[in-house]
Amino acid sequence: MDDLIKYEVIQKAFYGGNVVEYDFQNAKKYNLPTDVKNFNGVLLERLDKEGPAADAGLKPGDVIIRVNNTPINSKSEFEEYLAYRYPGDKISLTYLRNNKENTSQLTLVNRIGTTEIIKRKIYLSSTLEAQF
């Protein structure tokens, strides 16, 4: 609601990828160990070619376990955490790759790939006598 009042557009921050639940099936799909006690984290399934996650060195198959030191245990937790962030915010992702813990910093972007806050633009058409 605050975004709509302030910017007239909901601000959504993107990290440049897609995650799926880290579970037995997805671990098997990415040739990750399936004999773990708990499947904590989310599995990075896909990366945007030139997105923040790729620029930060993440790769498909990485298991994100923390964002800014907050434990992540499901896709919904990960998405909720990002829902409270804005384009331009810097975050720290801690992830597992080859059973080793790594941390990368990245800057979130908006839907067009920049760090700017998106503001609603109104276009006037005198021919149609309308506002868009």
C-alpha positions as CSV (number, residue, x, y, z in Angstrom):
1,M,0.0,0.0,0.0
2,D,2.9,2.4,0.9
3,D,4.3,1.9,-2.6
4,L,1.0,2.7,-4.3
5,I,0.6,5.9,-2.3
6,K,4.2,7.0,-2.7
7,Y,5.0,5.9,-6.3
8,E,1.6,4.9,-7.7
9,V,3.3,1.6,-8.7
10,I,4.3,-1.4,-6.6
11,Q,8.1,-1.6,-6.4
12,K,9.4,-5.1,-6.9
13,A,13.1,-6.0,-6.5
14,F,14.6,-8.8,-8.6
15,Y,17.8,-10.7,-8.0
16,G,18.0,-12.2,-11.5
17,G,17.0,-15.8,-11.2
18,N,14.4,-18.4,-10.2
19,V,14.5,-20.7,-7.2
20,V,12.6,-23.9,-6.4
21,E,12.1,-25.8,-3.2
22,Y,15.2,-27.7,-2.1
23,D,13.9,-31.2,-1.7
24,F,14.8,-34.7,-2.6
25,Q,13.5,-34.5,-6.2
26,N,15.2,-31.3,-7.0
27,A,18.4,-32.3,-5.3
28,K,18.4,-35.5,-7.4
29,K,17.8,-33.4,-10.6
30,Y,20.9,-31.3,-9.9
31,N,23.0,-34.2,-8.7
32,L,23.2,-32.9,-5.2
33,P,23.4,-35.1,-2.1
34,T,20.1,-36.7,-1.3
35,D,21.1,-38.2,2.0
36,V,21.0,-35.0,4.0
37,K,19.1,-34.8,7.3
38,N,17.2,-31.6,6.3
39,F,16.8,-29.9,3.0
40,N,17.2,-26.3,4.2
41,G,17.4,-23.5,1.7
42,V,16.2,-23.0,-1.8
43,L,17.7,-24.3,-5.0
44,L,18.8,-21.8,-7.6
45,E,17.2,-23.3,-10.8
46,R,17.8,-20.6,-13.4
47,L,19.8,-17.4,-13.8
48,D,19.2,-14.4,-16.0
49,K,22.1,-14.1,-18.3
50,E,23.1,-10.6,-17.2
51,G,21.3,-10.4,-13.9
52,P,22.6,-9.5,-10.4
53,A,22.9,-13.2,-9.3
54,A,25.0,-14.2,-12.4
55,D,27.1,-11.1,-11.9
56,A,27.7,-12.1,-8.3
57,G,29.0,-15.5,-9.4
58,L,26.0,-17.7,-8.5
59,K,25.2,-20.7,-10.6
60,P,22.3,-23.0,-11.2
61,G,22.4,-25.8,-8.6
62,D,23.6,-23.5,-5.8
63,V,21.5,-23.8,-2.6
64,I,20.7,-20.4,-1.0
65,I,20.6,-20.9,2.8
66,R,20.7,-17.3,4.1
67,V,19.8,-13.8,2.9
68,N,21.5,-11.1,5.0
69,N,22.1,-13.7,7.7
70,T,18.4,-14.6,7.8
71,P,18.0,-18.4,7.4
72,I,15.9,-19.4,4.3
73,N,14.1,-22.7,4.4
74,S,11.5,-22.4,1.6
75,K,10.8,-20.6,-1.6
76,S,8.0,-18.7,0.1
77,E,10.4,-17.4,2.8
78,F,12.9,-16.3,0.1
79,E,10.3,-14.5,-1.9
80,E,8.8,-12.9,1.2
81,Y,12.2,-11.6,2.2
82,L,12.7,-10.0,-1.2
83,A,9.2,-8.6,-1.2
84,Y,10.3,-6.1,1.5
85,R,13.3,-4.9,-0.5
86,Y,13.6,-2.2,-3.2
87,P,15.5,-1.9,-6.5
88,G,19.0,-0.6,-5.5
89,D,19.1,-2.5,-2.2
90,K,22.2,-4.5,-1.6
91,I,21.8,-8.0,-0.1
92,S,24.2,-10.8,0.9
93,L,23.4,-14.3,-0.3
94,T,25.0,-17.3,1.5
95,Y,24.8,-20.5,-0.5
96,L,26.2,-24.0,-0.7
97,R,28.2,-25.2,-3.7
98,N,30.1,-28.5,-3.7
99,N,29.3,-28.8,0.1
100,K,31.1,-25.5,0.7
101,E,29.5,-22.3,2.1
102,N,30.0,-19.2,0.0
103,T,28.7,-15.6,0.3
104,S,28.1,-13.1,-2.5
105,Q,26.9,-9.6,-2.4
106,L,24.5,-8.3,-5.1
107,T,22.3,-5.3,-5.8
108,L,18.6,-5.8,-6.6
109,V,17.2,-4.4,-9.7
110,N,13.7,-3.4,-11.0
111,R,11.8,-5.1,-13.8
112,I,13.8,-3.3,-16.5
113,G,17.1,-4.2,-15.0
114,T,18.1,-0.9,-13.4
115,T,18.4,0.1,-9.7
116,E,16.0,3.0,-10.0
117,I,12.6,3.3,-8.3
118,I,9.9,3.0,-11.0
119,K,7.4,5.8,-11.1
120,R,4.1,5.9,-12.9
121,K,4.2,8.0,-16.0
122,I,1.0,9.4,-17.5
123,Y,0.9,10.0,-21.2
124,L,-1.6,12.4,-22.7
125,S,-3.1,11.9,-26.1
126,S,-4.8,15.0,-27.5
127,T,-5.9,13.0,-30.6
128,L,-7.8,10.4,-28.4
129,E,-8.5,12.9,-25.6
130,A,-7.3,10.4,-23.1
131,Q,-4.7,9.8,-20.4
132,F,-2.6,6.5,-20.3
